[in-house]
Amino acid sequence: VQLQAFGGGLVQAGGFLRLSCDVSGRIIFSRFHVGWYRQAPGKERELVATVSTGGIADYASSVRGRFTISRDNTERAVFLQMDSLKPEDTAVYYCYARPTYRSVDYWGQGTQLTVSS
């Protein structure tokens, strides 16, 4: 399973950005829970948002109401729409995928988001 995240960049506070993650491999994507983590400098990796195989989304309290996660099972992709960005959202964002039938996580390489104040 390979994941490739892209879409990061430099944004001013209050702006928006959309991250994408393409998932490839000999898999049935609809049987994977997917989501996003982030890691800021000097901090531990934290969960940002997840979306289950059934399309149920969950968010960290710090991003709820500002970020929206979605998935496209046909395109085998997961997205993170980020609005009202804050400097504290600055981090490397990683997408991940976890199959329902196995306790293992697959990770993308990360994409950098920098929010300037």
TAWO-V726701 format. One record per residue. N is the residue number from 1. RES is the residue in one small letter. BURIAL is b if it has 24 or more other ideal C-beta (glycine too) atoms within 12 Angstrom, else e. D_CENTER is the distance of its C-alpha to the mean C-alpha in whole Angstrom. Layout:
BEGIN
n=N res=RES burial=BURIAL d_center=D_CENTER
n=N res=RES burial=BURIAL d_center=D_CENTER
END
This chain:
BEGIN
n=1 res=v burial=b d_center=16
n=2 res=q burial=e d_center=15
n=3 res=l burial=b d_center=11
n=4 res=q burial=b d_center=11
n=5 res=a burial=b d_center=8
n=6 res=f burial=b d_center=10
n=7 res=g burial=b d_center=11
n=8 res=g burial=b d_center=11
n=9 res=g burial=e d_center=14
n=10 res=l burial=e d_center=17
n=11 res=v burial=b d_center=17
n=12 res=q burial=e d_center=20
n=13 res=a burial=e d_center=19
n=14 res=g burial=e d_center=19
n=15 res=g burial=e d_center=17
n=16 res=f burial=e d_center=14
n=17 res=l burial=b d_center=12
n=18 res=r burial=b d_center=10
n=19 res=l burial=b d_center=7
n=20 res=s burial=b d_center=7
n=21 res=c burial=b d_center=7
n=22 res=d burial=b d_center=11
n=23 res=v burial=b d_center=12
n=24 res=s burial=e d_center=16
n=25 res=g burial=e d_center=19
n=26 res=r burial=e d_center=21
n=27 res=i burial=e d_center=19
n=28 res=i burial=e d_center=19
n=29 res=f burial=b d_center=16
n=30 res=s burial=e d_center=16
n=31 res=r burial=e d_center=17
n=32 res=f burial=b d_center=14
n=33 res=h burial=b d_center=12
n=34 res=v burial=b d_center=8
n=35 res=g burial=b d_center=5
n=36 res=w burial=b d_center=3
n=37 res=y burial=b d_center=6
n=38 res=r burial=b d_center=8
n=39 res=q burial=e d_center=11
n=40 res=a burial=b d_center=14
n=41 res=p burial=e d_center=17
n=42 res=g burial=e d_center=20
n=43 res=k burial=e d_center=17
n=44 res=e burial=e d_center=16
n=45 res=r burial=e d_center=12
n=46 res=e burial=e d_center=11
n=47 res=l burial=b d_center=9
n=48 res=v burial=b d_center=7
n=49 res=a burial=b d_center=6
n=50 res=t burial=b d_center=8
n=51 res=v burial=b d_center=10
n=52 res=s burial=e d_center=13
n=53 res=t burial=e d_center=15
n=54 res=g burial=e d_center=17
n=55 res=g burial=e d_center=14
n=56 res=i burial=e d_center=14
n=57 res=a burial=b d_center=12
n=58 res=d burial=e d_center=12
n=59 res=y burial=b d_center=11
n=60 res=a burial=b d_center=12
n=61 res=s burial=e d_center=15
n=62 res=s burial=e d_center=14
n=63 res=v burial=b d_center=12
n=64 res=r burial=e d_center=13
n=65 res=g burial=e d_center=15
n=66 res=r burial=b d_center=13
n=67 res=f burial=b d_center=10
n=68 res=t burial=b d_center=10
n=69 res=i burial=b d_center=7
n=70 res=s burial=b d_center=9
n=71 res=r burial=b d_center=10
n=72 res=d burial=e d_center=13
n=73 res=n burial=e d_center=15
n=74 res=t burial=e d_center=18
n=75 res=e burial=e d_center=16
n=76 res=r burial=b d_center=14
n=77 res=a burial=b d_center=10
n=78 res=v burial=b d_center=7
n=79 res=f burial=b d_center=6
n=80 res=l burial=b d_center=5
n=81 res=q burial=b d_center=9
n=82 res=m burial=b d_center=10
n=83 res=d burial=e d_center=14
n=84 res=s burial=e d_center=16
n=85 res=l burial=b d_center=15
n=86 res=k burial=b d_center=17
n=87 res=p burial=e d_center=18
n=88 res=e burial=e d_center=16
n=89 res=d burial=b d_center=13
n=90 res=t burial=b d_center=13
n=91 res=a burial=b d_center=12
n=92 res=v burial=b d_center=10
n=93 res=y burial=b d_center=6
n=94 res=y burial=b d_center=6
n=95 res=c burial=b d_center=4
n=96 res=y burial=b d_center=7
n=97 res=a burial=b d_center=10
n=98 res=r burial=b d_center=13
n=99 res=p burial=e d_center=16
n=100 res=t burial=e d_center=18
n=101 res=y burial=e d_center=21
n=102 res=r burial=e d_center=20
n=103 res=s burial=e d_center=19
n=104 res=v burial=e d_center=17
n=105 res=d burial=e d_center=13
n=106 res=y burial=b d_center=13
n=107 res=w burial=b d_center=10
n=108 res=g burial=b d_center=10
n=109 res=q burial=e d_center=11
n=110 res=g burial=b d_center=9
n=111 res=t burial=b d_center=10
n=112 res=q burial=b d_center=12
n=113 res=l burial=b d_center=12
n=114 res=t burial=b d_center=15
n=115 res=v burial=b d_center=16
n=116 res=s burial=e d_center=20
n=117 res=s burial=e d_center=22
END
